[in-house]
Amino acid sequence: MLTKISSLIAGLYVRYMPRFWLAMKPQYQAAFGIAIVVTVWLLTGLLSFGGHAVKTEAKTNEIPSVRVTMLNAQPRDATITVRGRTQALHEVDVRAEVDGVVSALHFEKGDRVKRGQVLCEIKLNDRGARATQAKAQMAQAKKELEVAQELYKEGFRSKTQLAGSNATYEAARAGASTMDIQLANTRMRAPFDGVVDDRYVDVGDYMTVGGKCAMVIAPEPFLAVGTVSEEEVGQIAIGNKASASLVTGQTVEGHVRFVADRADQTTRTFRVEVELPNPDAALRDGVSADIHIPVKRLAAHKISPGILVLDDSGTVGVRAVANGIVHFLPVHIISDGPDGMWVAGLPDHINVITVGQEFVTNGERVKAVLEKAAS
């Protein structure tokens, strides 16, 4: 059976194929046959792709749809936000003014102290005796001056002798006063009401002039300190309201107390100090804080940061639709928070693209689908 079928196919092949084809060797016939099949297949694919291209072109001619939200401007305080830290307004290292061995300490770290309270004492050694001697010398010089004044009145002393007695008395009085100061300086006192933040000596330590006894920090008022740029410093004035948000979670209201007139030579920024109340001594020195300074009232829009785009020059803005045409509008960011971002620079009423802004370009015609009206 198979033999008959093969003979039949061979007969048909010889009968219908051209003579030049039959004259070629079998391997050439096979090669040309494969080439013909591949060519037909490629032509079929091109025709199919051309039809698809026509369909695609037809689709691209359709007007794209985007979702828009109507935004209405609201009055808003423009705020300058500065990264800074807290700092005590008054912070002093209490230092020794005389040499000696520490004989007593009257505080512990963290204690609240009053102005004039004794913190450290230095041994008197012979200072007490020398003070007593100086007072005795002053008393003797005073008596001699009184006698000299009586004798001068009676004519038994010259004016020069009287002046010498007076000079002796003044020198003795100065020596007694000096020893009183020496005695007073053996006791180091708090310069103001505050909190002892550090202790530098123990009983028995030897202190030289200038040696540190303790650090005292005034708890109120406190400062929040930061720096602002050249563009921002002109908008800030002393007395402006301000607030500080600390990393500890505290937020404290205050006011601007200082704005530098000279820029830092390295950073070209200006120091700004905000005074903060601290009646319960809850604030600590050196805590990181965001300082917020409202500078002016303007019309602003609240948006989601996700709708912001960049134009070809890198400017931040949004894409809006007016009369069916896409427009890129630059914005100025006023503030940013977990509930949204406030921006300025837009018309009072505007349809902003919220979905599809990445796929359209400036000047393109679109179909705007209103999503939600903002209040």
C-alpha positions in Angstrom: 0.0 0.0 0.0 2.7 2.5 1.0 4.6 1.6 -2.2 1.6 2.5 -4.3 1.1 5.8 -2.5 4.8 6.7 -2.9 4.7 5.9 -6.6 1.6 8.0 -7.0 3.2 11.0 -5.3 6.4 10.6 -7.3 4.4 10.5 -10.5 2.5 13.6 -9.7 5.7 15.4 -8.7 7.4 14.6 -12.0 4.2 15.4 -14.0 3.5 18.9 -12.5 7.0 20.3 -11.6 8.8 22.4 -14.3 11.6 20.7 -16.3 14.3 23.1 -14.9 13.3 22.1 -11.4 13.5 18.4 -12.2 16.9 18.9 -13.8 18.4 20.2 -10.5 20.0 17.8 -8.0 17.7 16.7 -5.1 19.7 18.7 -2.5 19.2 21.9 -4.5 15.6 21.2 -4.8 15.3 20.8 -1.0 17.2 24.1 -0.3 15.2 26.1 -2.7 12.0 24.6 -1.3 12.9 25.7 2.2 13.8 29.2 1.0 10.4 29.5 -0.8 8.5 28.4 2.4 10.4 30.9 4.6 9.8 33.8 2.2 6.1 33.1 2.1 6.0 32.9 5.9 7.8 36.3 6.3 5.5 38.0 3.8 2.5 36.7 5.8 3.9 38.1 9.0 4.6 41.5 7.5 1.0 41.7 6.3 -0.3 40.8 9.7 2.0 43.4 11.4 0.9 46.1 9.0 -2.7 45.5 9.9 -1.8 45.7 13.6 0.1 48.9 13.1 -3.0 50.4 11.4 -5.0 49.4 14.4 -2.5 50.8 16.8 -2.3 54.1 14.9 -6.1 54.2 15.1 -5.9 53.8 18.8 -3.3 56.5 19.3 -5.5 58.9 17.6 -8.0 58.6 20.4 -8.1 61.4 23.0 -6.7 60.0 26.3 -8.7 60.3 29.5 -7.3 61.7 32.8 -8.8 62.1 36.2 -8.9 65.6 37.7 -9.8 67.2 41.0 -11.0 70.7 41.5 -8.8 72.6 44.0 -9.8 75.8 45.7 -7.3 78.2 47.3 -7.4 78.7 51.0 -5.6 81.4 53.1 -2.4 79.9 54.7 0.6 81.1 56.6 3.8 80.6 54.6 6.2 78.9 57.0 10.0 78.7 57.0 11.1 75.4 58.5 14.7 75.2 59.8 16.5 72.1 61.2 18.2 73.1 64.5 18.6 72.2 68.2 17.7 73.5 71.6 20.2 75.5 73.6 20.2 77.0 77.1 20.3 80.8 77.0 22.5 80.9 80.2 25.0 78.2 80.7 28.1 78.8 82.9 31.0 76.9 84.3 31.5 78.1 87.8 35.3 78.5 88.2 37.7 79.1 91.1 39.3 82.5 91.6 41.8 81.3 94.2 44.1 78.3 94.6 43.4 75.6 97.2 42.1 72.2 98.2 38.4 71.5 97.9 37.1 71.2 101.4 33.3 70.8 100.7 30.7 70.3 98.0 27.1 71.4 98.5 25.4 70.0 95.5 24.8 66.9 93.3 24.3 66.8 89.6 20.7 67.6 88.7 20.1 69.7 91.8 18.2 73.0 91.4 20.1 75.8 93.0 19.4 79.4 93.8 21.5 82.4 92.9 24.3 82.9 95.5 24.1 79.4 96.8 27.5 77.9 97.7 28.5 75.1 95.4 32.2 74.4 96.3 34.4 75.5 99.2 38.2 75.7 99.3 40.3 75.4 102.5 41.1 78.8 104.1 44.6 77.8 105.2 46.3 81.0 106.4 43.9 83.3 104.6 41.8 83.7 107.8 44.8 84.7 109.8 46.0 87.1 107.2 42.6 88.7 107.0 42.6 89.2 110.8 46.1 90.8 110.5 44.9 93.1 107.7 41.9 94.3 109.8 44.2 95.0 112.8 46.6 97.0 110.6 43.7 98.9 109.2 42.4 99.7 112.8 45.9 100.8 113.8 46.3 103.0 110.7 42.9 104.6 111.4 43.8 105.5 115.0 47.1 107.0 113.8 45.2 109.0 111.2 42.8 110.4 113.8 45.7 111.4 116.0 47.5 113.0 113.0 44.3 115.0 112.2 44.1 116.4 115.8 47.8 117.3 115.8 47.4 119.0 112.4 44.5 121.1 113.8 46.7 122.2 116.7 49.6 122.9 114.4 51.9 120.1 115.5 51.7 118.2 112.1 52.3 119.5 108.7 50.0 118.9 105.8 52.5 116.5 104.2 52.6 114.4 107.4 48.8 114.3 107.5 48.7 113.1 103.9 51.2 110.4 104.7 49.0 109.1 107.6 46.0 109.2 105.4 47.8 107.2 102.7 48.9 104.6 105.3 45.3 104.2 106.4 44.0 103.8 102.8 46.6 101.2 102.1 45.7 99.2 105.2 42.0 99.4 104.3 42.7 98.2 100.8 44.7 95.3 102.2 41.9 94.3 104.5 39.4 94.5 101.6 41.6 92.3 99.5 41.8 89.7 102.2 38.0 89.8 102.5 37.7 89.1 98.8 40.2 86.3 99.1 38.1 84.7 101.9 34.8 85.2 99.9 36.4 83.6 96.8 37.1 80.4 98.7 33.3 79.8 98.3 32.1 79.4 94.7 28.5 80.4 94.3 25.8 79.9 91.7 25.6 82.9 89.4 21.8 82.5 88.9 18.9 80.2 89.6 19.3 77.0 87.6 20.2 73.4 87.5 23.6 71.8 88.1 24.3 69.9 84.9 27.9 68.7 85.7 30.4 68.4 88.5 34.1 68.7 87.8 35.8 68.1 91.2 35.6 66.0 94.4 36.5 66.8 98.0 40.3 66.8 98.3 41.0 67.9 94.7 43.4 70.8 94.3 42.0 73.7 92.3 44.0 76.4 90.6 42.7 79.8 89.5 40.3 79.1 86.6 39.6 75.5 87.6 36.0 74.4 87.1 33.7 73.5 90.0 30.4 72.9 88.3 28.2 73.7 85.3 25.0 75.6 86.0 22.2 75.9 83.3 19.4 78.4 83.6 16.2 76.4 82.7 14.3 79.4 81.5 14.2 80.8 78.9 15.5 78.3 76.5 16.5 78.7 72.8 15.9 76.8 69.6 18.8 77.7 67.3 19.1 77.1 63.5 20.4 78.7 60.3 18.4 80.1 57.3 19.5 80.8 53.8 20.2 84.1 52.1 16.8 84.0 50.4 14.9 83.4 53.6 16.6 85.7 56.1 15.0 88.8 54.8 11.5 87.4 55.6 12.2 86.9 59.3 12.0 89.7 61.9 12.7 89.8 65.7 9.5 89.3 67.5 7.9 87.0 64.9 5.9 84.1 66.3 7.6 80.7 66.0 7.5 77.1 67.3 9.8 74.2 67.8 9.0 70.6 67.3 11.4 68.4 69.2 12.4 64.8 68.4 11.2 64.0 71.9 7.6 64.8 70.7 7.4 68.1 72.5 6.1 71.2 70.6 6.8 74.6 72.2 5.6 78.0 71.1 7.9 81.0 71.2 9.2 84.0 69.3 12.2 85.1 67.3 14.7 86.9 69.6 17.8 87.1 67.3 18.6 87.2 63.6 22.2 87.4 62.6 23.3 90.4 60.5 26.4 88.5 59.2 26.4 85.2 57.3 28.6 82.3 58.2 31.7 82.5 56.0 31.6 78.8 55.2 27.8 78.0 54.7 26.6 81.5 53.8 23.7 81.0 56.2 22.4 83.2 59.0 21.9 82.2 62.6 18.3 82.5 64.0 17.4 82.1 67.7 13.9 81.4 68.9 13.2 82.0 72.6 11.1 79.2 74.2 9.4 79.2 77.7 10.5 76.4 80.0 8.9 77.0 83.4 8.9 73.3 84.4 12.5 72.7 83.2 11.2 70.0 80.8 13.5 71.1 77.9 17.0 69.8 77.6 20.1 71.3 75.9 21.1 69.9 72.5 17.9 68.2 71.5 17.2 68.2 67.7 14.2 70.3 66.7 12.4 71.6 63.6 11.9 75.3 63.9 8.8 76.7 62.2 8.6 80.5 61.6 5.4 81.8 59.9 6.4 84.7 57.6 3.3 85.8 55.6 -0.3 85.0 54.7 -1.1 83.8 51.2 -3.4 81.7 49.0 -2.4 78.1 49.0 -3.7 74.7 47.9 -3.6 71.4 49.8 -2.4 68.5 47.6 -1.1 65.0 47.7 2.7 64.9 47.1 2.0 62.0 44.6 0.6 64.4 42.0 3.8 66.5 41.7 5.8 66.2 38.5 8.9 67.7 37.0 9.1 69.6 33.7 12.1 69.2 31.3 14.1 71.8 33.2 13.6 70.1 36.6 11.0 72.5 37.9 8.5 71.1 40.4 4.8 71.6 39.6 1.5 70.0 38.7 -0.4 69.2 35.5 -3.8 70.8 35.2 -6.5 70.8 32.5 -8.1 73.9 31.2 -10.5 73.8 28.2 -9.4 70.2 27.5 -5.7 71.1 27.2 -3.0 70.0 29.6 -0.9 72.8 31.2 2.2 72.5 33.5 2.1 74.9 36.4 5.1 75.4 38.7 4.4 75.5 42.5 6.2 76.7 45.6 6.0 74.3 48.5 5.0 76.0 51.7 4.8 73.1 54.1 4.6 69.4 54.2 3.0 67.1 56.7 1.5 63.6 57.2 -1.9 64.8 56.1 -0.8 66.5 52.9 1.3 69.2 51.3 0.5 72.9 51.0 1.7 74.7 47.8 1.4 78.2 46.4 1.6 79.6 42.9 -1.6 78.2 41.4 -4.8 79.9 40.3 -7.5 80.2 43.0 -9.7 77.5 41.2 -8.0 74.8 39.2 -8.6 71.3 37.9 -5.4 69.3 38.7 -4.7 65.9 37.2 -4.6 63.3 39.9 -4.4 60.1 37.7 -2.6 59.9 34.4 -0.4 63.0 34.8 2.7 60.9 33.9 1.3 59.9 30.5 0.4 63.3 29.1 2.4 66.3 28.0 2.1 70.0 28.1 -0.3 71.2 25.4 -1.9 67.8 24.8 -5.7 67.5 24.4 -7.3 65.2 26.9 -10.7 64.2 28.2 -11.0 65.3 31.9 -13.0 63.1 34.2 -13.9 65.0 37.4 -13.0 62.9 40.4 -13.8 64.9 43.5 -14.4 68.5 44.4 -12.1 69.8 47.2 -13.6 72.1 49.7 
